[in-house]
Amino acid sequence: MPREFTRSQRMAEQLRRELAEIVRCEIKDPRLGFSSFTEVKLSRDLSHAIVYCSVLDPQQQQETLDTLNRANGFIRKLIAHRIHARTAPTIKFVLDDSVTRGAAMDKLINQAINSDRLHEKQAHTPTDDAVAAAENVDTEISKN
């Protein structure tokens, strides 16, 4: 029976949890903004990791990424002590803009829905010409 998750997937999730703990408890740099790690992609041989980081404040995004990448050696040393692996992967932090893109897509979807509702209301409201035509039909029917 095959395993549900591959070794690299399990290791990536472990690495993500450990990174969150290290950044929360060990790194005391004031330039580090409020960030969360959304995904970790490991190479097949587990030697390289790309860590996708989401930063709450848009003005601090680049500074937070620079701070994390500068602390890369320190973080890697702490990771090596915490995880039980032959080697600790080299880590590269990358900005994850999926939350921003998702919010923009949500805004566009809401605009489209509101536009459709507005057009639907305009299509169903009778115009003056339509009301006049309906009155003419009613008078013609009542004459007959």
C-alpha positions as CSV (number, residue, x, y, z in Angstrom):
1,M,0.0,0.0,0.0
2,P,1.6,3.3,-1.0
3,R,2.1,6.1,1.5
4,E,-0.3,9.0,1.4
5,F,2.4,11.6,1.3
6,T,5.9,11.5,-0.2
7,R,9.0,12.1,2.0
8,S,9.6,15.5,0.5
9,Q,6.0,16.6,1.3
10,R,6.3,15.4,4.9
11,M,9.7,17.1,5.2
12,A,8.4,20.3,3.7
13,E,5.5,20.5,6.2
14,Q,7.9,19.8,9.1
15,L,10.2,22.5,7.8
16,R,7.3,25.0,7.5
17,R,6.3,24.4,11.1
18,E,9.8,24.7,12.4
19,L,10.4,27.9,10.4
20,A,7.3,29.5,11.9
21,E,8.5,28.5,15.4
22,I,12.0,29.8,14.8
23,V,10.8,33.2,13.4
24,R,8.3,33.6,16.2
25,C,10.6,32.7,19.0
26,E,14.3,33.0,18.0
27,I,14.7,35.9,15.6
28,K,14.4,39.2,17.4
29,D,15.0,41.6,14.5
30,P,12.7,44.7,14.5
31,R,12.8,44.9,10.7
32,L,11.0,41.6,10.5
33,G,7.3,42.3,9.8
34,F,4.4,40.0,10.6
35,S,4.8,37.2,8.2
36,S,3.6,33.6,7.7
37,F,4.9,30.8,5.6
38,T,2.4,29.6,3.2
39,E,4.3,26.8,1.4
40,V,7.6,25.1,1.3
41,K,8.8,23.4,-1.9
42,L,11.7,20.9,-1.5
43,S,13.8,19.5,-4.2
44,R,13.7,15.7,-4.6
45,D,17.0,15.2,-2.8
46,L,15.8,17.5,0.1
47,S,18.9,19.7,-0.3
48,H,17.1,22.9,-1.5
49,A,14.0,24.6,-0.2
50,I,12.0,27.5,-1.5
51,V,9.9,29.0,1.2
52,Y,6.9,31.1,0.2
53,C,6.3,33.9,2.7
54,S,3.3,36.1,3.0
55,V,3.7,39.5,4.8
56,L,0.8,41.4,6.2
57,D,2.1,44.9,5.7
58,P,2.8,45.7,2.0
59,Q,5.3,48.3,2.9
60,Q,7.4,45.8,4.9
61,Q,7.4,43.0,2.3
62,Q,10.8,43.5,0.8
63,E,12.5,44.4,4.0
64,T,11.1,41.3,5.7
65,L,12.3,39.1,2.8
66,D,15.7,40.7,2.9
67,T,15.9,40.1,6.7
68,L,14.9,36.5,6.4
69,N,17.4,35.9,3.6
70,R,20.2,37.6,5.6
71,A,19.4,35.3,8.6
72,N,19.5,32.3,6.3
73,G,22.6,30.8,7.9
74,F,21.3,31.2,11.4
75,I,17.9,29.7,10.5
76,R,19.5,26.8,8.7
77,K,21.7,26.0,11.8
78,L,18.6,26.0,14.0
79,I,16.7,23.8,11.5
80,A,19.6,21.3,11.5
81,H,19.3,21.0,15.2
82,R,15.5,20.6,15.2
83,I,14.8,18.2,12.3
84,H,16.3,14.7,12.1
85,A,17.7,14.6,8.6
86,R,21.1,13.9,7.2
87,T,21.5,17.4,5.8
88,A,19.6,20.7,6.4
89,P,18.3,22.2,3.1
90,T,19.5,25.5,1.8
91,I,16.7,27.9,2.2
92,K,15.5,30.7,-0.1
93,F,12.7,33.0,1.0
94,V,10.3,34.2,-1.8
95,L,7.3,36.5,-1.5
96,D,4.0,34.8,-1.9
97,D,1.5,37.2,-3.5
98,S,-1.3,34.7,-3.8
99,V,-3.3,36.4,-1.0
100,T,-3.0,39.7,-2.8
101,R,-3.9,38.2,-6.1
102,G,-6.9,36.4,-4.5
103,A,-8.2,39.6,-3.0
104,A,-7.9,41.3,-6.4
105,M,-9.8,38.5,-8.1
106,D,-12.5,38.6,-5.4
107,K,-12.9,42.3,-6.0
108,L,-13.2,41.7,-9.7
109,I,-15.8,39.0,-9.2
110,N,-17.9,41.2,-6.9
111,Q,-17.8,44.0,-9.5
112,A,-19.0,41.7,-12.2
113,I,-21.8,40.4,-10.0
114,N,-22.9,43.9,-9.1
115,S,-22.7,45.0,-12.8
116,D,-24.9,42.0,-13.8
117,R,-27.4,42.8,-11.1
118,L,-27.6,46.4,-12.3
119,H,-28.1,45.4,-15.9
120,E,-30.8,42.9,-14.8
121,K,-32.7,45.5,-12.9
122,Q,-32.5,47.9,-15.9
123,A,-33.8,45.2,-18.2
124,H,-36.8,44.4,-16.0
125,T,-37.9,48.0,-15.2
126,P,-40.4,49.1,-17.7
127,T,-39.5,52.2,-19.7
128,D,-42.0,55.0,-20.4
129,D,-42.4,53.8,-24.0
130,A,-43.2,50.2,-22.8
131,V,-45.7,51.6,-20.3
132,A,-47.4,53.7,-23.0
133,A,-47.5,50.7,-25.4
134,A,-49.1,48.6,-22.7
135,E,-51.7,51.2,-22.1
136,N,-52.5,51.4,-25.8
137,V,-53.0,47.7,-25.9
138,D,-55.3,47.8,-22.9
139,T,-57.4,50.6,-24.5
140,E,-57.6,48.7,-27.8
141,I,-58.8,45.6,-25.9
142,S,-61.3,47.5,-23.9
143,K,-62.8,49.0,-27.1
144,N,-63.4,45.6,-28.6
